[in-house]
Every structure is written in C-alpha cells, then in structure tokens.
Amino acid sequence: MGRANGRTAAIARAGVVLLAGAFVAACGDDEPNAGPPPTPAARSASPGGSRPPLPDLGSPRDAATGLEVPWGLAFLPDGDALVSERDNARVLRIPAKGGSAREVYRVPGVVAQGEGGLLGIAVSPNYERDQFVYAYFTAASDNRIVRFRLDDDEPRVIFSGIAKAGIHNGGRIAFGPDGHLYVGTGDAGNPDRSQDRRSPNGKILRLTPDGEPAPGNPAGGSPVYSLGHRNVQGLAWDSDERLYATEFGQNRFDEVNVIESGGNYGWPEVEGEGDTDDGRFTNPVVVWGTDESSPSGAAVVGDTLYVAALRGQRLWTVPLDDGKVGEARDGFRGEYGRLRTVVTAPDGSLWLATSNRDGRGNPRDGDDRIIRFPAG
C-alpha cells in the first residue's frame, strides 16, 4: 500500500464478502525483509458521549520493573493488571496503582522461539461471573488460544491451527464492544496465507468466547473478519465502535487500518497506500516508514489513538474525528527504548510496556518495565 512517511491517507471502503473456509480447530517484529526462521483493547469513551480526560503524558511513573519481555496486558475488574511474559510463559498480576508484580499463573505448553511465545492476553468481559482469562501463545505445532481461570491446572484450548514461525505470529487478542473475541494473526512468513480465505493466518478473526466463529461474520461458519494482513499486533476501538488495527510493513511502510467486516487490506499485493484494484483492497488511514514505527499495541482514549512503536522507539498519538485521522505525532523518542504494548486502565490511566529484553533492544536498569501515566 505505498508512498508516504508519517502522513495520513484517505481510506477506501471495500465491500469484500469472504467465502466460507475450513480451519483446523483449534515479523520480523521490526526487521525489514526478515526471512523464514532457521498473538480488552482500550475503549474509553463515556456512554453518554462525553470525552474522558486524556492521560497526562508529562507525569510518568513506573508501575512495575524487572519484567521479562512483557507482551500482553489486560485489566481485571478491580483495576489490577495481568501481564504476559513472552519467553517464560508467566502471567503476572500488578496492583492498580503499580507495585510489585507477582506470578499468578504459568501457561503450560508454550514454546518460545524467535517472536513466538506467550503473547496476547485478555480478560473476559464477564469476569466477575466466569473468571475467565484468555491467552494467545505459540505451542509446539501452531499458535493457539486458550481459556483458563487463575486457579486452573490446565487451560482449555478454544482455537488452534494458526500456523507458527519464528516471525509474524501476530498474537494480539481483545474483546470488542460486541462481546466477541478479536484476534490479530500474522502470515508466519508465508505471504500467500494472507489472501487465502481457508487460512487463519494474516487475518483478524472474530470468535465467540467459546472459540467458535462469531455470528455475523462475513462468511457463515468462518472465523475470518478481515484478510490481507501481514502481522497484526494492535487492536483498539473508538467510542463509535470503529476498530483500528496496527500492522507491520515489510521494507517500506507500516500501517494503521480501520477494520471493516469483510475488508481486504492488500498484503502481499500492496504495502502502505497504493492501488486498491478497483476497490478490492482498503488503504490504511495512517502510514509510517518502517524505521519510524514497527507498530505493536494500540489504545484509544477519547478522540486519540495511541500506538506503541518497537523499532521506532516512540509513542505515536493520532487525533481521531468521526472516523478520520489527523496528523500523527510522536513522543518519548528513544526515551524508553522499544515499546510493545499500550492499554488504558479502568481508572483512565495509560499503561505502556517496554520490550528491551526481547533480543533486539538495549536493556536499561530496571527493564523491562511498565510505565503508568495518570488520567489528566
């Protein structure tokens, strides 16, 4: 999809209807042209339409330090955070205002290699009733999603068969405003999978909490919600329930896309903004050069989209206005190193996780860490 650095692009709406596909039940994060090897997004607008205060980015405090490659981050109803560590399969609990992280679960069967491991984590929207936690991880044969309670010995596999590799495993999971589980996957180093409607790779999936294809998906019986993705690691909704997804480019352009049911976002035919093939493909709304971003986590607070950048080592803020975007601006350039995940907490604070111990960063004292910015 592309031509521009750090500028916005008009989005073309594609009315693509997916054909049904059969799935097995059940990116380089930031390295251009990586070869094959040798997984609730924040919704923060008030129901009455008033805008919540933006986080105070001038008042950072460490919520937790000394972490080992934190990847997923989700909040319990009491405001405490659950954090997944990619390489050691631990789930940690951090107090709502920050403090010592303690292990509360270790996901069995995780095979951490390359970009794979324990990736995204999500908390059931009905947690007070069912106490379910969801995780996306790389296993011996595939990427899969499990569901468990923190006192369970064995998690239940609810979706499997997502091809794995040392790169492009995707891994972000989040419950949408409709109560269904959205899943960002990667092409696992095989770009052709992204346009293959029979493959769950290179897609955004939409599942029921039990892991079945959600009602209302573009093709009945298929988990696919959108296709043509390279490596999706950020999912966030605005107050009008528009879904924004961040995507790693290859050699030239990273993207933010507005996701529509049945949309085709072009990979591998297009990278960045480009020819929509008479409406077959949908262009991104934000495009960056790969050295500026490598966007992973995303969160929306009020009328602002926040995007955590790995290779770019910065936090991007993108103004939102009724589905349109303003000029993207960056902050904290190089201050915290590689940034993996950004999420808003129930109290309106913004939590930002570093990824300096993932083999591609330069760890500093106290890394990895989660920084908390209070609500303004």
C-alpha positions in Angstrom: 0.0 0.0 0.0 2.6 2.9 -0.5 4.2 6.2 -0.8 4.3 8.5 2.3 6.2 8.8 5.5 4.3 9.9 8.7 1.2 11.1 6.8 -2.4 10.1 6.7 -4.2 8.6 3.8 -7.8 8.6 2.9 -9.5 5.2 3.4 -11.3 3.4 0.6 -14.1 1.3 1.7 -14.0 -2.2 0.2 -17.2 -4.3 0.1 -15.5 -7.7 0.0 -17.5 -10.7 1.1 -15.4 -13.6 2.2 -16.2 -17.1 1.1 -16.5 -19.8 3.7 -13.3 -21.5 4.6 -12.4 -24.5 6.7 -9.9 -24.1 9.5 -8.2 -26.6 11.7 -10.0 -26.4 15.0 -8.4 -25.3 17.2 7.6 -10.3 11.6 10.1 -9.7 12.0 8.5 -7.5 14.6 10.5 -4.7 13.1 13.2 -6.1 10.8 12.5 -5.3 7.1 12.6 -8.2 4.8 13.1 -10.8 7.5 13.4 -14.3 6.1 11.9 -17.5 7.4 13.2 -18.9 10.7 16.5 -21.2 10.6 -0.8 -13.4 19.1 -9.6 -5.5 26.1 -8.2 -3.2 23.6 -8.9 0.1 25.1 -12.3 1.7 24.5 -12.6 4.7 26.6 -15.5 7.0 25.6 -18.3 7.5 28.1 -21.7 6.0 27.1 -23.3 9.5 27.3 -20.9 10.8 24.7 -18.6 12.9 27.0 -14.9 12.5 26.3 -12.8 11.1 29.1 -9.7 13.1 30.1 -6.5 12.2 28.1 -3.7 10.7 30.1 -1.1 13.1 31.5 2.0 12.1 29.5 4.1 14.5 31.5 3.7 12.5 34.7 5.1 9.0 34.1 5.7 6.6 36.9 6.9 3.0 36.8 4.1 0.6 37.5 6.4 -2.4 37.5 10.1 -3.0 36.7 12.3 -6.0 36.2 10.0 -7.8 33.8 11.0 -10.4 31.2 9.7 -9.3 27.8 6.1 -8.3 28.7 3.8 -8.7 25.8 0.1 -8.8 26.6 -1.6 -6.5 29.2 -5.2 -6.6 30.4 -7.1 -5.4 33.4 -9.2 -7.2 36.0 -12.4 -5.5 37.2 -10.7 -4.3 40.4 -8.1 -2.4 38.3 -5.2 -4.8 38.8 -3.3 -5.7 35.6 -2.5 -9.1 34.2 0.7 -9.1 32.1 2.0 -12.0 30.0 5.8 -12.6 29.6 6.6 -13.9 26.2 9.6 -16.1 26.9 8.9 -17.7 30.3 5.1 -18.2 29.9 4.3 -16.4 33.2 1.2 -14.3 33.9 1.9 -11.6 36.4 -0.5 -9.5 38.5 0.3 -5.8 39.1 -1.6 -3.6 41.6 -3.9 -1.0 40.0 -1.6 1.9 41.1 1.6 0.0 40.4 3.8 -2.1 42.7 5.5 -5.5 42.9 4.5 -7.9 40.2 3.7 -11.4 41.4 3.2 -14.6 39.3 -0.4 -15.8 39.3 -0.3 -18.4 36.5 2.1 -20.1 34.2 0.7 -21.2 30.8 1.7 -24.8 30.0 2.8 -25.8 26.5 4.4 -22.5 25.5 7.3 -22.9 23.1 9.1 -19.6 23.0 11.3 -19.2 19.9 12.0 -16.1 17.8 8.9 -13.8 18.1 6.8 -16.7 19.4 5.9 -17.5 23.0 3.2 -16.3 25.3 1.7 -13.3 23.5 -1.6 -11.6 23.9 -3.9 -11.8 27.0 -7.5 -10.8 27.5 -9.9 -10.8 30.4 -13.5 -11.9 29.9 -16.0 -9.1 29.8 -18.0 -11.2 32.3 -15.0 -11.9 34.5 -16.9 -11.2 37.8 -19.2 -14.1 36.8 -17.0 -16.5 34.9 -13.4 -15.5 36.0 -12.0 -16.5 32.5 -8.7 -15.3 31.2 -7.7 -15.8 27.6 -4.2 -16.2 26.1 -2.7 -16.5 22.7 0.6 -18.5 22.5 3.0 -20.4 20.4 2.9 -24.1 21.0 5.0 -27.0 19.6 3.0 -27.2 16.4 1.0 -24.0 16.0 -0.3 -20.7 17.5 -3.4 -21.2 19.6 -5.8 -19.6 22.1 -6.6 -21.0 25.5 -9.1 -20.1 28.2 -8.5 -20.6 31.9 -9.2 -19.5 35.4 -6.2 -18.4 37.5 -6.7 -21.4 39.8 -6.9 -23.9 36.9 -4.2 -26.5 36.4 -4.9 -26.9 32.7 -6.2 -24.3 30.3 -8.8 -25.3 27.7 -7.8 -24.8 24.0 -10.6 -22.9 22.3 -8.9 -22.2 18.9 -5.8 -23.8 17.3 -4.3 -24.3 13.9 -2.8 -20.9 13.4 0.5 -21.5 11.6 3.6 -20.5 13.6 7.1 -19.4 12.7 10.0 -17.5 14.2 8.4 -14.4 12.7 5.0 -12.9 12.1 3.0 -14.7 14.7 0.6 -11.8 15.3 -0.8 -12.5 18.8 -3.0 -9.6 20.0 -6.4 -10.6 21.4 -9.1 -8.3 22.7 -12.8 -8.4 23.4 -14.8 -6.0 21.3 -17.8 -3.9 22.2 -20.0 -6.7 20.9 -18.6 -9.1 23.4 -16.7 -11.2 20.9 -13.0 -12.0 20.9 -11.0 -10.4 18.1 -7.6 -12.0 17.2 -4.8 -10.5 15.2 -2.7 -13.1 13.4 0.4 -12.9 11.1 1.3 -14.6 7.9 4.0 -16.7 9.7 6.5 -15.8 7.0 4.3 -17.1 4.1 2.6 -14.0 2.5 0.2 -16.1 0.4 -1.7 -17.2 3.5 -2.9 -13.6 3.9 -5.2 -13.8 0.8 -6.1 -17.5 1.4 -9.6 -17.4 2.9 -9.1 -21.0 4.1 -6.2 -20.0 6.3 -6.5 -18.2 9.7 -3.1 -16.6 9.2 -2.8 -13.0 8.0 -6.3 -12.2 9.3 -8.3 -10.6 12.0 -10.5 -13.3 13.4 -13.8 -12.8 15.3 -14.7 -15.5 17.7 -17.3 -16.2 20.4 -16.0 -16.5 23.9 -16.0 -20.3 23.4 -13.8 -20.0 20.3 -16.4 -20.6 17.6 -16.9 -18.4 14.6 -18.9 -15.4 15.8 -22.4 -14.8 14.4 -22.5 -12.2 11.7 -19.0 -12.9 10.4 -18.7 -12.2 6.6 -18.9 -15.9 5.8 -21.0 -18.2 7.9 -19.0 -20.8 9.7 -15.7 -18.9 9.2 -13.8 -17.1 11.9 -12.4 -14.6 9.4 -13.4 -11.0 9.9 -10.9 -9.3 7.6 -7.9 -10.5 5.5 -4.9 -9.3 3.6 -2.8 -8.6 6.8 0.9 -9.2 7.3 1.3 -9.1 11.1 -1.4 -7.5 13.3 -0.4 -6.7 16.9 -2.7 -3.8 17.9 -6.5 -3.7 18.2 -8.5 -0.8 19.6 -12.0 0.6 19.3 -13.2 4.2 19.4 -16.4 5.5 21.0 -18.4 4.7 17.8 -17.1 1.1 17.9 -14.8 1.5 14.9 -11.9 -0.9 15.1 -8.4 0.3 14.5 -5.6 -2.2 13.8 -1.8 -1.7 13.6 0.2 -3.6 11.1 3.9 -4.2 10.5 5.1 -3.5 7.0 7.9 -5.3 5.2 10.6 -2.9 3.8 8.8 0.4 3.4 5.5 1.1 5.2 3.8 0.4 8.5 0.1 1.0 8.8 -3.0 1.8 10.9 -6.1 0.4 9.3 -9.8 1.0 10.1 -11.2 -2.5 10.0 -14.5 -3.3 8.4 -16.2 -6.6 8.2 -15.0 -8.5 5.1 -12.4 -5.9 4.3 -9.2 -6.9 2.4 -6.2 -4.8 3.4 -4.0 -5.8 0.5 -1.0 -7.8 1.7 1.0 -9.1 -0.1 -0.2 -7.3 -3.2 0.1 -3.8 -1.5 2.3 -2.4 1.3 1.2 1.0 2.6 -1.1 3.2 0.5 -1.5 2.1 -3.1 -3.7 0.7 -5.9 -6.9 -0.6 -4.4 -7.6 -2.7 -7.5 -10.9 -1.0 -8.2 -12.0 -1.3 -4.6 -10.8 -4.8 -3.9 -8.3 -3.5 -1.3 -8.7 -1.0 1.5 -6.0 1.6 2.0 -4.6 2.5 5.5 -5.5 5.7 7.3 -2.0 6.2 8.7 1.3 5.2 7.0 4.8 5.4 8.5 8.2 4.4 7.3 9.3 1.1 9.0 12.2 2.9 10.7 9.7 5.3 12.4 7.4 2.8 13.9 7.0 -1.0 13.7 3.7 -0.5 15.5 2.6 -3.1 18.0 0.0 -2.3 20.7 -2.8 0.3 20.3 -5.3 2.0 22.6 -8.0 4.7 22.1 -8.8 7.3 24.8 -11.5 9.8 23.8 -10.5 11.2 20.4 -6.9 10.0 20.4 -5.3 6.8 19.2 -2.1 5.7 20.9 0.3 3.4 19.2 3.4 1.8 20.7 6.4 1.5 18.3 9.1 -1.1 18.6 11.8 -0.2 16.1 10.7 3.5 16.2 11.1 3.5 20.0 8.3 6.1 20.5 4.7 6.5 21.3 2.6 7.8 18.5 -0.6 9.8 19.1 -3.1 10.1 16.3 -6.1 12.5 16.6 -9.4 10.9 15.6 -12.5 12.7 14.3 -15.5 10.7 13.3 -13.5 8.1 11.5 -11.0 10.5 10.1 -7.5 11.0 11.4 -5.3 14.0 11.9 -1.5 14.3 11.8 0.3 11.6 13.8 2.8 13.0 16.3 5.4 11.1 18.2 6.7 11.3 21.8 9.3 9.8 24.1 11.5 9.1 21.1 14.2 6.8 22.4 13.4 7.6 26.0 12.2 4.2 27.0 13.5 2.1 24.1 11.3 -0.4 22.3 7.6 -0.1 23.1 5.4 -3.1 22.8 2.0 -2.6 24.4 -0.2 0.4 25.3 -3.5 -0.1 27.1 -5.9 2.2 29.1 -6.8 1.1 32.6 -10.3 1.3 34.2 -9.2 4.4 36.1 -8.3 6.2 32.9 -4.5 5.9 33.2 -2.4 4.8 30.3 0.0 1.8 30.7 2.9 1.4 28.4 5.2 -1.7 28.3 8.7 -1.8 27.0 10.3 -4.7 25.1 14.1 -4.1 25.5 14.9 -7.6 26.6 13.4 -9.3 23.5 16.8 -9.8 21.8 16.5 -6.7 19.7 16.8 -3.9 22.3 19.3 -2.5 24.6 18.1 -3.1 28.2 18.5 -0.4 30.8 18.5 -0.7 34.5 15.0 -1.9 35.6 14.0 -3.2 32.2 11.7 -4.4 31.1 9.2 -2.1 32.7 5.6 -0.8 32.5 5.1 2.9 32.8 1.8 4.4 34.1 0.6 7.8 33.0 -2.3 9.0 35.2 -5.6 10.3 33.8 -5.4 14.0 33.2 
